[in-house]
Amino acid sequence: MAIENLALATTDFEKRGGLRHIGLCSVANLTPTFTALNAANTHAVGLVDGSPLPLFDLKQGTGSLTTSGSKENGVMIFEHTLSFYIPNCSDEHFGNLQNLLQERIAAVVVDHNGQAFCIGMSAAFQHTTGSGSFNDQMYATMTSLEGGTGSALGDENGVTVTITCSSGELPRTVSSTVTVDHAAGTMALS
């Protein structure tokens, strides 16, 4: 069946891809409030953080969030992959990454259009009920970290980080206010 009469706003033609900011933390640091299924926006999550998230501010063209889904036995599962490059890693960057190696991660990503998304917290297939309940087994993990100094003077040095997450739903939009503090290197959610 063909999709007909797909209306596009003129502003949609100016949308840009890629990620601008990434905030990473342990799932335990965030308190989610998922929108009700009958609400106008049924796929958002409000997030409040216990402390500001470490910020990874990205150069254009160095970060992406991809999602793929497959259905098996009537259940749709999505695999989210967050990949980003950090040039000239500092001690603070390495410290923040080191702290997340064995953590159950939640990631808040902001694209170049100002839209924020969350992976690592899924309301699908949860065992308890309530707007703040989530499936604590569908968290994100750091699956690879590849870096190097380069061998020539023109080579970049830094690391590429890959974080993956299996989820019962597409990435949720973040309805909270996301405040980026470049000087402190943090992202606050309120």
Backbone as CSV, one residue per row, in Angstrom:
resi,resn,N_x,N_y,N_z,CA_x,CA_y,CA_z,C_x,C_y,C_z
1,MET,0.847,-1.164,0.000,0.000,0.000,0.000,0.894,1.229,0.000
2,ALA,0.609,2.158,-0.867,1.414,3.376,-1.002,0.970,4.411,0.018
3,ILE,1.920,5.203,0.451,1.604,6.324,1.330,1.328,7.525,0.435
4,GLU,0.148,8.094,0.585,-0.225,9.229,-0.246,-0.467,10.445,0.627
5,ASN,-0.318,11.612,0.021,-0.590,12.879,0.699,0.240,13.034,1.970
6,LEU,1.516,12.743,1.864,2.421,12.928,2.998,2.764,14.407,3.086
7,ALA,2.226,15.077,4.078,2.427,16.518,4.212,3.773,16.795,4.871
8,LEU,4.546,17.693,4.292,5.825,18.103,4.839,5.803,19.599,5.090
9,ALA,6.231,20.000,6.256,6.374,21.422,6.534,7.634,21.913,5.828
10,THR,7.642,23.156,5.411,8.824,23.672,4.710,10.053,23.636,5.597
11,THR,9.864,23.690,6.909,11.015,23.616,7.813,11.639,22.229,7.817
12,ASP,10.890,21.195,7.415,11.437,19.843,7.380,12.538,19.694,6.339
13,PHE,12.546,20.556,5.330,13.571,20.482,4.301,14.922,20.981,4.803
14,GLU,14.943,21.658,5.932,16.179,22.215,6.477,16.710,21.402,7.662
15,LYS,16.131,20.259,7.922,16.583,19.433,9.040,17.958,18.868,8.749
16,ARG,18.787,18.788,9.791,20.145,18.287,9.625,20.335,17.030,10.458
17,GLY,21.177,16.158,9.977,21.468,14.924,10.690,22.654,15.100,11.631
18,GLY,22.925,14.081,12.399,24.070,14.092,13.302,23.703,14.549,14.693
19,LEU,24.617,14.304,15.602,24.415,14.649,17.007,25.313,15.809,17.406
20,ARG,24.812,16.639,18.308,25.553,17.785,18.813,26.099,17.524,20.222
21,HIS,25.253,16.961,21.095,25.640,16.719,22.487,25.208,15.316,22.904
22,ILE,25.997,14.717,23.783,25.641,13.431,24.382,25.898,13.526,25.884
23,GLY,24.915,13.121,26.651,25.058,13.016,28.102,24.919,11.555,28.482
24,LEU,25.892,11.021,29.204,25.879,9.611,29.597,25.906,9.508,31.113
25,CYS,25.153,8.542,31.640,25.184,8.309,33.077,24.668,6.906,33.375
26,SER,24.794,6.525,34.614,24.208,5.270,35.071,22.693,5.415,35.073
27,VAL,21.992,4.346,34.740,20.530,4.351,34.754,20.017,4.772,36.129
28,ALA,20.740,4.425,37.180,20.317,4.728,38.541,20.276,6.234,38.818
29,ASN,20.968,7.045,38.024,21.000,8.496,38.252,19.760,9.213,37.738
30,LEU,18.963,8.558,36.883,17.823,9.228,36.256,16.502,8.732,36.829
31,THR,15.563,9.669,36.942,14.198,9.331,37.322,13.308,9.641,36.129
32,PRO,12.736,8.598,35.492,11.909,8.833,34.306,10.429,8.992,34.639
33,THR,9.720,9.725,33.806,8.267,9.787,33.830,7.808,9.618,32.388
34,PHE,7.273,8.451,32.076,6.830,8.141,30.719,5.423,8.686,30.507
35,THR,5.161,9.212,29.306,3.825,9.726,29.010,2.843,8.564,28.909
36,ALA,1.607,8.844,29.260,0.560,7.819,29.190,0.242,7.514,27.735
37,LEU,-0.202,6.299,27.483,-0.486,5.871,26.112,-1.566,6.704,25.438
38,ASN,-2.504,7.261,26.198,-3.588,8.031,25.587,-3.272,9.530,25.554
39,ALA,-2.070,9.925,25.939,-1.701,11.345,25.903,-1.435,11.770,24.466
40,ALA,-1.431,13.085,24.248,-1.202,13.617,22.898,0.158,13.191,22.371
41,ASN,1.180,13.274,23.189,2.522,12.830,22.788,2.780,11.532,23.530
42,THR,2.627,10.415,22.847,2.687,9.129,23.529,4.076,8.519,23.583
43,HIS,5.069,9.210,23.049,6.384,8.579,23.032,7.471,9.498,23.591
44,ALA,7.147,10.176,24.674,8.116,11.060,25.316,8.430,10.533,26.709
45,VAL,9.525,11.005,27.250,9.881,10.691,28.622,10.430,11.962,29.263
46,GLY,9.951,12.225,30.465,10.505,13.316,31.265,11.595,12.733,32.143
47,LEU,12.741,13.366,32.164,13.870,12.850,32.943,14.349,13.897,33.934
48,VAL,14.651,13.455,35.138,15.296,14.295,36.141,16.538,13.556,36.582
49,ASP,17.665,14.256,36.597,18.918,13.602,36.985,19.273,13.939,38.421
50,GLY,19.872,12.960,39.111,20.333,13.167,40.478,21.502,14.126,40.524
51,SER,22.331,14.102,39.519,23.455,15.024,39.372,23.663,15.221,37.879
52,PRO,24.284,16.334,37.475,24.444,16.569,36.030,25.203,15.429,35.344
53,LEU,24.821,15.159,34.106,25.452,14.097,33.319,26.759,14.609,32.724
54,PRO,27.786,13.759,32.659,28.996,14.156,31.927,28.643,14.434,30.472
55,LEU,29.153,15.536,29.942,28.817,15.988,28.602,29.918,15.629,27.621
56,PHE,29.520,15.115,26.473,30.424,14.921,25.351,29.884,15.822,24.242
57,ASP,30.587,16.910,23.979,30.207,17.888,22.973,30.882,17.479,21.669
58,LEU,30.100,17.264,20.614,30.624,16.651,19.403,30.844,17.650,18.280
59,LYS,31.861,17.375,17.503,32.106,18.102,16.266,31.114,17.564,15.236
60,GLN,30.614,18.438,14.354,29.623,18.015,13.375,30.158,16.863,12.522
61,GLY,29.309,15.859,12.339,29.671,14.713,11.509,30.391,13.608,12.248
62,THR,30.462,13.678,13.587,31.208,12.658,14.332,30.339,11.837,15.279
63,GLY,29.017,12.039,15.259,28.154,11.265,16.145,26.849,10.892,15.467
64,SER,26.359,9.677,15.753,25.090,9.244,15.165,24.370,8.275,16.095
65,LEU,23.060,8.256,15.961,22.206,7.295,16.652,21.418,6.575,15.580
66,THR,21.572,5.243,15.515,20.829,4.451,14.548,19.965,3.434,15.285
67,THR,18.849,3.108,14.683,17.909,2.158,15.273,17.458,1.181,14.208
68,SER,17.445,-0.098,14.565,16.889,-1.110,13.669,16.023,-2.036,14.508
69,GLY,14.931,-2.480,13.906,14.009,-3.347,14.633,13.688,-4.598,13.851
70,SER,13.400,-5.660,14.571,12.978,-6.895,13.920,11.911,-7.567,14.783
71,LYS,11.005,-8.245,14.097,9.898,-8.896,14.789,10.101,-10.395,14.748
72,GLU,9.970,-11.028,15.903,10.075,-12.475,16.003,9.015,-12.971,16.966
73,ASN,8.224,-13.918,16.519,7.135,-14.481,17.317,6.199,-13.399,17.846
74,GLY,5.960,-12.376,17.042,5.013,-11.336,17.399,5.561,-10.238,18.286
75,VAL,6.840,-10.301,18.646,7.445,-9.285,19.515,8.480,-8.498,18.721
76,MET,8.359,-7.176,18.743,9.303,-6.298,18.042,10.353,-5.818,19.024
77,ILE,11.613,-6.069,18.699,12.736,-5.613,19.520,13.606,-4.705,18.660
78,PHE,14.030,-3.589,19.246,14.859,-2.613,18.555,16.278,-2.650,19.109
79,GLU,17.234,-2.469,18.239,18.646,-2.358,18.617,19.080,-0.929,18.300
80,HIS,19.461,-0.188,19.329,19.922,1.194,19.169,21.446,1.198,19.243
81,THR,22.084,1.916,18.330,23.538,2.026,18.324,23.914,3.504,18.319
82,LEU,24.617,3.911,19.347,25.113,5.275,19.489,26.615,5.229,19.263
83,SER,27.081,5.979,18.283,28.507,5.987,17.959,28.971,7.438,17.886
84,PHE,30.096,7.738,18.525,30.618,9.103,18.479,32.129,9.102,18.646
85,TYR,32.739,10.163,18.142,34.196,10.305,18.148,34.585,11.464,19.060
86,ILE,35.549,11.223,19.921,36.063,12.260,20.816,37.501,12.554,20.420
87,PRO,37.765,13.724,19.819,39.147,14.052,19.458,39.928,14.532,20.682
88,ASN,41.226,14.312,20.656,42.112,14.820,21.712,41.569,14.542,23.104
89,CYS,41.344,13.294,23.422,40.771,12.913,24.707,41.601,13.455,25.860
90,SER,40.904,14.059,26.790,41.554,14.591,27.986,41.430,13.575,29.114
91,ASP,42.074,13.880,30.211,41.975,13.040,31.398,40.522,12.967,31.869
92,GLU,39.799,14.087,31.765,38.393,14.113,32.173,37.536,13.223,31.274
93,HIS,37.778,13.277,29.936,37.040,12.404,29.015,37.283,10.943,29.356
94,PHE,38.566,10.577,29.505,38.886,9.183,29.823,38.300,8.770,31.168
95,GLY,38.316,9.671,32.139,37.740,9.373,33.452,36.254,9.090,33.370
96,ASN,35.531,9.930,32.593,34.085,9.724,32.438,33.786,8.414,31.722
97,LEU,34.576,8.090,30.692,34.382,6.821,29.984,34.725,5.632,30.867
98,GLN,35.811,5.737,31.623,36.229,4.654,32.521,35.144,4.351,33.555
99,ASN,34.492,5.396,34.069,33.429,5.209,35.061,32.219,4.481,34.496
100,LEU,32.038,4.507,33.166,30.864,3.902,32.551,31.121,2.525,31.952
101,LEU,32.366,2.021,32.049,32.693,0.743,31.408,31.808,-0.402,31.877
102,GLN,31.550,-0.501,33.156,30.770,-1.615,33.694,29.378,-1.203,34.140
103,GLU,28.950,0.012,33.761,27.653,0.533,34.204,26.524,0.151,33.273
104,ARG,25.325,0.172,33.826,24.104,0.121,33.036,23.824,1.565,32.638
105,ILE,23.978,1.876,31.359,24.009,3.262,30.892,22.663,3.714,30.335
106,ALA,22.361,4.969,30.588,21.307,5.687,29.882,22.002,6.823,29.146
107,ALA,21.562,7.092,27.936,22.166,8.158,27.139,21.092,9.136,26.687
108,VAL,21.399,10.412,26.834,20.549,11.479,26.316,21.342,12.142,25.205
109,VAL,20.800,12.122,23.995,21.496,12.690,22.849,20.667,13.842,22.286
110,VAL,21.355,14.900,21.871,20.702,16.063,21.275,21.229,16.203,19.858
111,ASP,20.310,16.245,18.889,20.746,16.356,17.501,20.922,17.827,17.102
112,HIS,21.322,18.054,15.870,21.573,19.422,15.400,20.293,20.220,15.188
113,ASN,19.138,19.581,15.329,17.861,20.274,15.234,17.326,20.651,16.605
114,GLY,18.089,20.326,17.668,17.670,20.648,19.022,16.760,19.621,19.655
115,GLN,16.522,18.496,18.993,15.661,17.438,19.529,16.492,16.493,20.389
116,ALA,16.001,16.179,21.580,16.702,15.268,22.493,16.003,13.916,22.500
117,PHE,16.801,12.849,22.534,16.308,11.477,22.585,16.993,10.744,23.735
118,CYS,16.329,9.707,24.232,16.896,8.898,25.316,16.914,7.436,24.907
119,ILE,18.050,6.775,25.148,18.115,5.319,25.010,18.631,4.760,26.328
120,GLY,18.311,3.523,26.587,18.749,2.881,27.824,17.671,2.835,28.884
121,MET,16.515,3.417,28.607,15.361,3.366,29.511,14.139,3.067,28.656
122,SER,13.507,1.932,28.885,12.377,1.498,28.079,11.192,1.183,28.981
123,ALA,10.031,1.700,28.619,8.813,1.388,29.369,8.182,0.084,28.887
124,ALA,8.631,-0.410,27.742,8.061,-1.640,27.186,8.510,-2.854,27.991
125,PHE,7.610,-3.777,28.183,7.873,-5.058,28.855,8.328,-4.887,30.307
126,GLN,7.870,-3.828,30.958,8.266,-3.627,32.360,7.483,-4.570,33.269
127,HIS,8.063,-4.851,34.421,7.469,-5.810,35.350,6.585,-5.138,36.393
128,THR,6.728,-3.826,36.533,5.912,-3.086,37.495,5.107,-2.044,36.737
129,THR,4.232,-1.340,37.419,3.397,-0.341,36.762,3.678,1.039,37.337
130,GLY,3.186,2.041,36.663,3.353,3.426,37.098,4.139,4.217,36.066
131,SER,3.974,5.542,36.092,4.612,6.380,35.074,6.128,6.407,35.190
132,GLY,6.677,6.108,36.377,8.133,6.118,36.564,8.763,4.750,36.456
133,SER,7.969,3.725,36.177,8.506,2.374,36.072,9.143,2.172,34.707
134,PHE,10.225,1.411,34.668,10.852,1.087,33.389,11.445,-0.297,33.473
135,ASN,11.725,-0.872,32.318,12.311,-2.196,32.253,13.795,-2.063,32.555
136,ASP,14.208,-2.515,33.730,15.600,-2.322,34.147,16.571,-3.301,33.485
137,GLN,16.077,-4.127,32.568,16.959,-5.034,31.838,17.264,-4.532,30.430
138,MET,16.677,-3.425,30.029,16.899,-2.886,28.684,17.754,-1.623,28.752
139,TYR,18.861,-1.720,29.416,19.791,-0.602,29.548,20.831,-0.666,28.431
140,ALA,21.572,0.404,28.268,22.630,0.468,27.258,23.968,0.092,27.893
141,THR,24.883,-0.405,27.065,26.237,-0.721,27.531,27.252,-0.222,26.509
142,MET,28.431,0.084,27.003,29.524,0.466,26.115,30.079,-0.817,25.519
143,THR,29.935,-0.970,24.203,30.340,-2.222,23.569,31.693,-2.135,22.886
144,SER,32.137,-0.938,22.533,33.487,-0.831,21.993,34.032,0.565,22.197
145,LEU,35.331,0.619,22.293,36.055,1.867,22.431,37.346,1.674,21.657
146,GLU,37.521,2.440,20.605,38.687,2.278,19.746,39.367,3.630,19.614
147,GLY,40.648,3.656,19.889,41.354,4.932,19.827,42.774,4.780,19.362
148,GLY,43.377,5.915,19.143,44.770,5.913,18.732,45.296,7.322,18.617
149,THR,46.609,7.412,18.524,47.259,8.718,18.425,47.514,9.114,16.989
150,GLY,47.340,8.180,16.052,47.714,8.458,14.674,49.220,8.326,14.526
151,SER,49.706,8.262,13.288,51.144,8.081,13.083,51.791,9.264,12.369
152,ALA,50.992,10.120,11.756,51.543,11.280,11.057,51.063,12.556,11.731
153,LEU,51.745,13.652,11.463,51.376,14.917,12.092,49.961,15.352,11.744
154,GLY,49.461,14.990,10.573,48.114,15.372,10.155,47.028,14.446,10.667
155,ASP,47.387,13.352,11.327,46.393,12.402,11.828,45.708,12.955,13.080
156,GLU,44.417,12.659,13.188,43.713,13.017,14.419,43.987,11.958,15.470
157,ASN,43.978,12.389,16.728,44.045,11.412,17.798,42.784,11.532,18.629
158,GLY,42.304,10.395,19.101,41.076,10.381,19.870,40.506,8.984,19.918
159,VAL,39.260,8.887,20.369,38.615,7.585,20.502,37.218,7.614,19.878
160,THR,36.825,6.471,19.331,35.467,6.258,18.855,34.774,5.349,19.853
161,VAL,33.659,5.804,20.377,32.903,5.071,21.387,31.626,4.542,20.747
162,THR,31.307,3.274,21.021,30.056,2.685,20.553,29.284,2.167,21.755
163,ILE,28.037,2.590,21.848,27.140,2.172,22.926,25.924,1.546,22.274
164,THR,25.536,0.357,22.728,24.373,-0.318,22.156,23.341,-0.618,23.225
165,CYS,22.114,-0.807,22.768,21.010,-1.045,23.681,19.917,-1.811,22.956
166,SER,19.422,-2.879,23.561,18.224,-3.555,23.062,17.037,-2.974,23.806
167,SER,15.949,-2.717,23.085,14.800,-2.057,23.693,13.520,-2.563,23.055
168,GLY,12.449,-2.442,23.772,11.150,-2.825,23.259,10.453,-1.689,22.546
169,GLU,11.144,-0.566,22.360,10.516,0.590,21.723,11.548,1.459,21.027
170,LEU,11.060,2.337,20.161,11.927,3.308,19.505,12.486,4.276,20.544
171,PRO,13.571,4.990,20.237,14.087,5.967,21.207,12.989,6.974,21.569
172,ARG,12.881,7.276,22.837,11.885,8.249,23.286,12.429,9.657,23.173
173,THR,11.546,10.602,22.828,11.943,12.001,22.860,11.955,12.447,24.322
174,VAL,12.851,13.352,24.640,12.988,13.845,26.013,12.171,15.121,26.127
175,SER,11.175,15.098,27.028,10.324,16.272,27.216,10.881,17.220,28.274
176,SER,11.900,16.818,28.989,12.525,17.672,30.001,13.343,18.767,29.335
177,THR,13.657,19.781,30.104,14.552,20.829,29.636,15.979,20.325,29.745
178,VAL,16.710,20.380,28.637,18.108,19.945,28.609,18.973,21.199,28.622
179,THR,19.800,21.327,29.656,20.672,22.494,29.788,22.117,22.042,29.701
180,VAL,22.818,22.536,28.673,24.215,22.181,28.453,25.093,23.272,29.042
181,ASP,26.027,22.878,29.901,26.988,23.808,30.492,28.371,23.454,29.939
182,HIS,28.799,24.184,28.905,30.082,23.881,28.259,31.255,24.084,29.214
183,ALA,31.184,25.115,30.047,32.290,25.411,30.956,32.489,24.289,31.969
184,ALA,31.398,23.761,32.495,31.486,22.681,33.484,31.584,21.317,32.835
185,GLY,31.258,21.205,31.523,31.275,19.918,30.842,30.161,18.997,31.288
186,THR,28.965,19.583,31.532,27.846,18.787,32.029,26.568,19.088,31.261
187,MET,25.611,18.158,31.393,24.270,18.312,30.847,23.309,18.098,32.000
188,ALA,22.430,19.073,32.253,21.451,18.954,33.324,20.070,18.754,32.723
189,LEU,19.253,17.977,33.410,17.887,17.684,32.982,16.929,18.145,34.074
190,SER,15.912,18.894,33.685,14.934,19.358,34.689,13.539,19.406,34.085
